Amino acid sequence: MMKSLRIAGLGILALAPVCGANAESAFAMGIKAGTTGLGVEAAIPLSDSWNLRGGLNGFSYGYDFEEEGIEYDGDLRLRSASIMADWHVFGGAFRVSAGAFLNGNELKGKAESGELEIGDNTYDAKLEASIDWRAFAPYLGIGWGNSVKGGRLTFSTDLGVMFTGSPTARLVGEERSGTVDLEEFKADLRREEANLNDELRDVKYYPVVTFGVSYRF
């Protein structure tokens, strides 16, 4: 996934000036921040009312969470590449955007607090959880800003939804007392994993809220 994101990002940034040269020598590049992390973005005009944008985003930060009564010390890793078409409905700054993300977002967590209720029993154990989403995520949203028209410097915002589908959770555990039936522990671990996936089943959408600034060349 990380290799695919790097290739996508290099392709987006490398093609921007070339495509821009074929579209009235106008293209823009910028930086942005929001729920997708920190990112860079390139835009080119396709017509008077349509632009094409591509971006690469990433960030990591601590995110503690609780699932199935277990508290995890978590780390949210945001990694994505995007491509989208902007329709500037009235030829101005307002836009309707549609496209897709190559989604490498992942949430990892550890629970090492001692007595943990796993499945149907309580164990002296530690757990490691990983939660990720499917790689391809369609996007739909609205925004404000047209970086390839107007002044050299443009501020913009995006409000939309990434359709990620239900995430997949995986659990790895270690029983520390050495006094329990390991097969029973493994069965409870799989039961806990199934319960976690069931709880996350309805988490199918990721909100996208970003703010950015671009420079037109």
C-alpha positions as CSV (number, residue, x, y, z in Angstrom):
1,M,0.0,0.0,0.0
2,M,2.7,2.5,0.9
3,K,4.6,1.8,-2.4
4,S,1.3,2.4,-4.3
5,L,0.8,5.7,-2.5
6,R,4.3,6.9,-3.3
7,I,3.9,6.0,-7.0
8,A,0.5,7.7,-7.1
9,G,1.9,10.8,-5.4
10,L,4.9,11.1,-7.7
11,G,2.6,10.6,-10.7
12,I,0.3,13.4,-9.6
13,L,3.1,15.9,-8.9
14,A,5.1,15.0,-12.0
15,L,2.2,15.3,-14.5
16,A,0.8,18.6,-13.2
17,P,3.1,21.0,-15.0
18,V,3.0,18.9,-18.2
19,C,-0.8,18.8,-18.3
20,G,-0.9,22.4,-17.3
21,A,1.2,23.4,-20.3
22,N,-1.4,21.7,-22.5
23,A,-4.2,23.6,-20.9
24,E,-3.4,27.3,-21.5
25,S,-0.1,27.0,-19.5
26,A,-2.1,27.2,-16.2
27,F,-1.6,24.9,-13.3
28,A,-1.5,25.4,-9.5
29,M,0.1,23.7,-6.6
30,G,-0.7,24.0,-2.9
31,I,-0.7,22.6,0.6
32,K,-3.7,21.6,2.7
33,A,-4.6,20.3,6.1
34,G,-7.7,18.6,7.6
35,T,-9.2,15.3,8.4
36,T,-7.1,13.6,5.7
37,G,-3.9,14.9,7.4
38,L,-1.3,17.3,5.9
39,G,-1.1,17.2,2.1
40,V,0.2,18.6,-1.2
41,E,-2.1,19.1,-4.2
42,A,-1.8,20.0,-7.9
43,A,-4.7,21.3,-10.1
44,I,-5.1,21.8,-13.8
45,P,-8.0,23.3,-15.9
46,L,-9.9,21.0,-18.2
47,S,-12.3,23.6,-19.4
48,D,-13.9,26.9,-18.3
49,S,-15.9,25.1,-15.6
50,W,-14.0,21.9,-14.9
51,N,-10.7,21.3,-13.1
52,L,-8.7,18.2,-12.3
53,R,-7.0,17.9,-8.9
54,G,-4.7,15.3,-7.4
55,G,-3.2,15.1,-4.0
56,L,-1.1,13.2,-1.5
57,N,-1.9,13.2,2.2
58,G,-0.3,11.9,5.4
59,F,-0.1,12.3,9.2
60,S,0.1,10.3,12.4
61,Y,-1.0,11.0,15.9
62,G,-2.0,9.3,19.1
63,Y,-5.6,8.3,19.3
64,D,-6.8,6.3,22.4
65,F,-10.0,4.4,21.9
66,E,-12.3,1.9,23.6
67,E,-14.0,-1.1,21.8
68,E,-15.9,-4.0,23.4
69,G,-15.0,-2.7,26.9
70,I,-11.2,-2.7,26.2
71,E,-9.2,0.5,26.3
72,Y,-6.5,0.7,23.6
73,D,-3.5,3.0,23.4
74,G,-3.9,3.8,19.7
75,D,-2.1,5.4,16.8
76,L,-4.0,6.7,13.8
77,R,-2.0,6.7,10.6
78,L,-3.4,8.8,7.8
79,R,-2.1,7.9,4.3
80,S,-3.9,8.6,1.1
81,A,-3.7,9.8,-2.5
82,S,-6.6,11.5,-4.3
83,I,-7.8,12.3,-7.8
84,M,-11.0,14.3,-8.4
85,A,-12.8,16.4,-10.9
86,D,-14.2,19.8,-9.8
87,W,-17.3,21.2,-11.5
88,H,-17.4,25.0,-10.9
89,V,-21.2,25.2,-11.4
90,F,-21.4,29.0,-12.0
91,G,-17.8,29.4,-13.3
92,G,-16.7,30.8,-10.0
93,A,-15.2,29.6,-6.7
94,F,-18.0,27.2,-5.7
95,R,-17.5,23.6,-6.8
96,V,-19.0,20.2,-6.7
97,S,-16.3,17.5,-6.6
98,A,-16.3,13.8,-7.4
99,G,-13.4,11.3,-7.5
100,A,-11.6,8.7,-5.4
101,F,-9.0,8.1,-2.8
102,L,-6.3,5.4,-2.7
103,N,-6.9,4.9,1.0
104,G,-4.1,3.7,3.3
105,N,-5.6,4.9,6.6
106,E,-5.0,2.6,9.5
107,L,-5.7,2.6,13.2
108,K,-3.5,0.5,15.5
109,G,-3.9,0.0,19.2
110,K,-2.4,-1.9,22.2
111,A,-4.1,-3.0,25.4
112,E,-1.7,-4.1,28.1
113,S,-3.5,-3.1,31.3
114,G,-3.6,-6.6,32.8
115,E,-6.9,-8.3,33.3
116,L,-8.8,-8.1,30.0
117,E,-12.2,-9.5,29.2
118,I,-11.7,-11.3,25.9
119,G,-14.6,-13.3,24.4
120,D,-16.3,-15.1,27.2
121,N,-13.5,-15.0,29.8
122,T,-11.0,-12.7,31.6
123,Y,-7.3,-13.2,31.0
124,D,-4.0,-11.7,32.1
125,A,-3.1,-10.8,28.6
126,K,-2.2,-8.1,26.1
127,L,-3.8,-7.3,22.8
128,E,-2.7,-5.6,19.6
129,A,-5.5,-4.4,17.3
130,S,-5.3,-3.1,13.7
131,I,-8.2,-1.6,11.9
132,D,-8.0,-0.6,8.2
133,W,-10.3,0.1,5.3
134,R,-10.5,-1.0,1.7
135,A,-7.9,0.6,-0.6
136,F,-10.3,2.2,-3.1
137,A,-12.7,4.8,-1.7
138,P,-15.0,6.9,-3.9
139,Y,-15.4,10.6,-2.9
140,L,-18.2,13.1,-3.2
141,G,-18.3,16.6,-1.9
142,I,-18.5,20.4,-2.3
143,G,-16.0,23.1,-1.9
144,W,-14.9,26.7,-2.4
145,G,-11.9,28.0,-4.4
146,N,-10.6,27.9,-7.9
147,S,-6.8,27.7,-7.8
148,V,-6.3,27.9,-11.6
149,K,-8.3,31.1,-12.1
150,G,-8.2,34.6,-10.5
151,G,-5.2,35.7,-8.4
152,R,-1.9,33.9,-7.9
153,L,-2.8,32.9,-4.4
154,T,-6.0,31.1,-3.6
155,F,-7.5,29.8,-0.4
156,S,-9.9,26.9,-0.5
157,T,-12.0,24.5,1.6
158,D,-13.5,21.1,0.9
159,L,-16.4,19.4,2.7
160,G,-17.2,15.8,1.6
161,V,-17.4,12.1,2.3
162,M,-15.0,9.3,1.5
163,F,-17.0,6.1,1.0
164,T,-14.6,3.7,2.7
165,G,-16.9,0.7,3.4
166,S,-16.8,-1.2,6.7
167,P,-13.3,-1.5,8.2
168,T,-11.6,-4.8,9.0
169,A,-10.3,-5.4,12.5
170,R,-7.6,-7.9,13.4
171,L,-6.5,-8.9,16.9
172,V,-3.3,-10.5,18.0
173,G,-3.1,-11.5,21.7
174,E,-0.7,-13.0,24.2
175,E,-1.8,-14.8,27.4
176,R,0.8,-14.0,30.1
177,S,-0.1,-16.2,33.1
178,G,0.7,-19.5,31.3
179,T,-2.0,-21.3,33.3
180,V,-4.9,-21.3,30.9
181,D,-5.9,-23.5,27.9
182,L,-4.3,-21.8,24.9
183,E,-6.9,-23.3,22.5
184,E,-9.6,-21.7,24.6
185,F,-7.7,-18.4,24.7
186,K,-7.4,-18.5,20.9
187,A,-11.1,-19.2,20.5
188,D,-12.0,-16.3,22.8
189,L,-9.6,-14.1,20.8
190,R,-11.4,-15.0,17.5
191,R,-14.7,-14.4,19.2
192,E,-13.5,-10.9,20.4
193,E,-12.3,-10.1,16.9
194,A,-15.7,-11.1,15.4
195,N,-17.5,-8.9,18.0
196,L,-15.2,-6.0,17.1
197,N,-15.9,-6.3,13.4
198,D,-19.6,-6.5,14.1
199,E,-19.4,-3.3,16.1
200,L,-17.5,-1.5,13.3
201,R,-19.8,-2.7,10.6
202,D,-21.7,0.6,10.2
203,V,-18.5,2.7,10.1
204,K,-18.7,3.1,6.3
205,Y,-18.0,6.8,5.8
206,Y,-15.0,9.0,6.5
207,P,-15.7,12.8,6.7
208,V,-13.4,15.0,4.7
209,V,-12.9,18.5,5.8
210,T,-9.8,20.4,4.5
211,F,-8.5,23.9,4.2
212,G,-5.7,24.8,1.8
213,V,-3.8,27.5,0.0
214,S,-2.5,27.2,-3.6
215,Y,-0.3,29.2,-5.9
216,R,-1.0,29.5,-9.6
217,F,1.9,29.3,-12.0
